[in-house]
Amino acid sequence: EPEVTQTPSHQVTQMGQEVILRCVPISNHLYFYWYRQILGQKVEFLVSFYNNEISEKSEIFDDQFSVERPDGSNFTLKIRSTKLEDSAMYFCASNRRSSYNEQFFGPGTRLTVL
Amino acid sequence: GDSVVQTEGQVLPSEGDSLIVNCSYETTQYPSLFWYVQYPGEGPQLHLKAMKANDKGRNKGFEAMYRKETTSFHLEKDSVQESDSAVYFCALSGSGGGYQKVTFGTGTKLQVIP
């Protein structure tokens, strides 16, 4: 069964450093998302991406964040200058065009900012 | 904006007990409703869904009825098993095709006592 994959599973970085989180969505999916989950809290929407542009973004997704689909398979989230409060699990998700928007989530990348 | 409320942070039934996990939602759109399940170290997985009022989502003995009049989508099971232990998130998204962000509740940790 196809699945969303994410790398790395755990990333440790120093405050102020840039990080890139990588995702490979399911191959025939057209819509891509990033969510984050701070430890013990709910999953929060960051950004949606379709046709090589951002469709919607949340208040969390400020100028420090960017997304890119550099080739036909990868989907990346970049944080330019990490802050302590960026420490969280980051989940990538994707879906086909459908009437009920069933999104498939990856296993997540745990980002720890020291 | 959209919101989903789960009133129980944790429930501790014994194996064989019946279960109700409460979920209410608020939105200006006609949403699709979901329950996602999350196991330790994994991303959220779709557990069940309902697309319109009076639909009942079902999966592995769990049920949830889409009640538009009370804006609720409670998760129920007649007899829980230890293997049901996980975190359950109630969620909603727009019902249109294409990209629609998912709005999650805060989650209910189900710990079934053997």
HADDOCK unambig.tbl for C-alpha pairs under 7 A between the chains (distance, minus, plus):
assign (segid A and resid 31 and name CA) (segid B and resid 99 and name CA) 5.91 0.50 0.50
assign (segid A and resid 41 and name CA) (segid B and resid 106 and name CA) 6.23 0.50 0.50
assign (segid A and resid 42 and name CA) (segid B and resid 104 and name CA) 6.52 0.50 0.50
assign (segid A and resid 42 and name CA) (segid B and resid 105 and name CA) 6.28 0.50 0.50
assign (segid A and resid 42 and name CA) (segid B and resid 106 and name CA) 4.49 0.50 0.50
assign (segid A and resid 42 and name CA) (segid B and resid 107 and name CA) 6.41 0.50 0.50
assign (segid A and resid 43 and name CA) (segid B and resid 104 and name CA) 6.01 0.50 0.50
assign (segid A and resid 44 and name CA) (segid B and resid 104 and name CA) 6.99 0.50 0.50
assign (segid A and resid 45 and name CA) (segid B and resid 101 and name CA) 6.68 0.50 0.50
assign (segid A and resid 45 and name CA) (segid B and resid 102 and name CA) 6.94 0.50 0.50
assign (segid A and resid 48 and name CA) (segid B and resid 99 and name CA) 7.00 0.50 0.50
assign (segid A and resid 91 and name CA) (segid B and resid 43 and name CA) 6.77 0.50 0.50
assign (segid A and resid 97 and name CA) (segid B and resid 97 and name CA) 5.69 0.50 0.50
assign (segid A and resid 97 and name CA) (segid B and resid 98 and name CA) 4.70 0.50 0.50
assign (segid A and resid 98 and name CA) (segid B and resid 97 and name CA) 5.05 0.50 0.50
assign (segid A and resid 98 and name CA) (segid B and resid 98 and name CA) 6.34 0.50 0.50
assign (segid A and resid 99 and name CA) (segid B and resid 95 and name CA) 6.07 0.50 0.50
assign (segid A and resid 99 and name CA) (segid B and resid 96 and name CA) 5.73 0.50 0.50
assign (segid A and resid 99 and name CA) (segid B and resid 97 and name CA) 4.68 0.50 0.50
assign (segid A and resid 100 and name CA) (segid B and resid 32 and name CA) 6.10 0.50 0.50
assign (segid A and resid 100 and name CA) (segid B and resid 51 and name CA) 6.39 0.50 0.50
assign (segid A and resid 100 and name CA) (segid B and resid 95 and name CA) 5.19 0.50 0.50
assign (segid A and resid 100 and name CA) (segid B and resid 96 and name CA) 6.85 0.50 0.50
assign (segid A and resid 100 and name CA) (segid B and resid 97 and name CA) 6.74 0.50 0.50
assign (segid A and resid 101 and name CA) (segid B and resid 95 and name CA) 6.93 0.50 0.50
assign (segid A and resid 101 and name CA) (segid B and resid 97 and name CA) 6.64 0.50 0.50
assign (segid A and resid 101 and name CA) (segid B and resid 98 and name CA) 7.00 0.50 0.50
assign (segid A and resid 101 and name CA) (segid B and resid 100 and name CA) 6.60 0.50 0.50
assign (segid A and resid 104 and name CA) (segid B and resid 45 and name CA) 7.00 0.50 0.50
assign (segid A and resid 105 and name CA) (segid B and resid 43 and name CA) 5.76 0.50 0.50
assign (segid A and resid 105 and name CA) (segid B and resid 44 and name CA) 6.12 0.50 0.50
assign (segid A and resid 105 and name CA) (segid B and resid 45 and name CA) 6.66 0.50 0.50
assign (segid A and resid 106 and name CA) (segid B and resid 43 and name CA) 5.63 0.50 0.50
assign (segid A and resid 107 and name CA) (segid B and resid 42 and name CA) 4.67 0.50 0.50
assign (segid A and resid 107 and name CA) (segid B and resid 43 and name CA) 4.39 0.50 0.50
assign (segid A and resid 108 and name CA) (segid B and resid 42 and name CA) 6.82 0.50 0.50
assign (segid A and resid 108 and name CA) (segid B and resid 43 and name CA) 5.91 0.50 0.50
